């Protein structure tokens, strides 16, 4: 009976024309938009703007992490499960560095800007080195192995990083010092925290700098070439191993910056933070079209917004279901994500 | 006698045959050995082994999807959840408090198959919209599905009791069962037998029977027309389609058949634990099962089973027992200072090892994969391909 099923003519392929699915997809989006607007109108405008800024702040942090996922995927087609933990590691490293630079809670001021910058740079450097080491030990030897082997070592590395942080500072969530000003600004109907604004500006700045770097620098060009065709890039004289290491370094540096920003914004870190946050950031990367850098930023932003609005206007226990449902329907209607290009099958 | 000798000689160098034999012998003798070794207090270990059997079933099922058909599934625990919840709702007082106001008590033996078909249906349901997707996008959709399903069960409070889960599930019953010293009784036939937590051996026997049936079923599928179609789709979907394989139905059947095993496993798991809770089916479970399959050897049934047994042993026996063992060892070697707890400092060897367990697990995964990227017991067909290079080169002709 099963054999007969396998021989049956396909009905799905003739049915799934992209025209039809585009129309259905647009209808779904329109329905969701109407529903959201209806809910939004029941609350005040200032509430709306508060939620909006929280969503944008969350979203930009997700975007920072998502960039690392998307770069690594673009270049070696690996879901780097350890990336979320490198993000947490950024929080842990910076937490350990604060006392050395004399940063403590309770005396905020502009004198902190320089030490904080120093801490951020050292943390980014350390996390970058950790990620390069991970690639060296766990992924490079498996570059020609069956495709799932590096995926399993990535899971192993994720577990090792989580275990290392657990061993280092214990299983509990740690308090991260409140260094950003807590004052709030009121502009017309909009009441926003200065903290949220700083986080958004910081993250957007990093994303923009990074995108420019990829588009304009020589190393960025090498990365794009390697992602497109590794063998051809090698023939053109690009050092593949160095380029891949650089990709891991930059991705981890961004994740570390994300970790610090997260700590400053949420005020706590725990060893397993990267697991869930990483999963959501990865979803963002796929949502935007994996391997596509503006896509990852856009995906992060959208997921942050969906999260914030769903948490406050609907029911937070359904938020994650909503996010993944949006992800699945996006992929069904646009199989390469929002901004992803359809690449020819190799 | 001669035929037996020929059989042995033919298979003496076949790693799969050896693996099956070793596993069969181990499975048969395990309860007796641990009973003797622990002086009749082996219920805990036998029960642990029965739980491990659930993961063996899951690994066999995931191996169909990932190993045979090459569809990366990162949300396999969802089907496990569906199987468990199906049994939980159909075989307890749960639905009396639901909008239905009527409790079902479907016998285990029937519910087992209902769970199987419901999970298979869910597999086909997941498969249908994902047919246009290739490679890792498919993996992400399965991941999303795996995240949605347990949360959905948690949120449907009216039907599933939410975070508390469904408890007090019916146990399987049989008209008769052999009883003996392993259940603190004399040899004999027990009439109207009920599987309870006091008789771990009965559960163990049941799961072994389920595993044997599954292995025979999957093995037949592997050698059938459908099995070859799976392999063709895995190696090159476009070429397979050009050769007349209906890739759509082939992939759908891979999802459905793969999922049906976890429906099976889910019903057994729910019945044995007598509890179904939304926390037991997270992403980490999907990842663990996938690691089992890849670690053991993708696409090879005994490989996936060995991976499952090994990883289950590490995760649920070795790592939980290690802190106590280390503490005892330290005491025996006269190093009691290792056991003294210093406030805000050394947490004692037991706690230290306990905190070390994530690192240990990670190191085990990474080391095995680095040493044997193709898995512990890889599929022979794939090994040949890896050794001789890919299809385009002519195979080496023995001279």
Interface residues (C-beta under 8 A of the other chain):
Chain A: X2 X3 X5 X6 X7 X8 X9 X10 X12 X13 X16 X73 X77 X79 X137 X138 X141 X142 X145 X146 X148 X149 X150 X151 X152 X153 X155 X156 X157 X158 X159 X160 X161 X162 X163 X164 X166 X167 X170 X171 X279 X283 X286 X290 X317 X318 X320 X321 X324 X325 X327 X328 X331 X332 X335 X336 X337 X345
Chain B: X66 X72 X128 X129 X130 X131 X132 X133 X134 X136 X137 X139 X140 X141 X143 X144 X145 X147 X148 X151 X152 X154 X155 X221 X224 X225 X226 X229 X238 X245 X246 X247 X248 X249 X250 X253 X283 X287 X290 X291 X294 X295 X298 X352 X355 X356 X357 X358 X359 X360 X361 X362 X363 X364 X365 X366 X369 X370 X373 X374 X382 X386
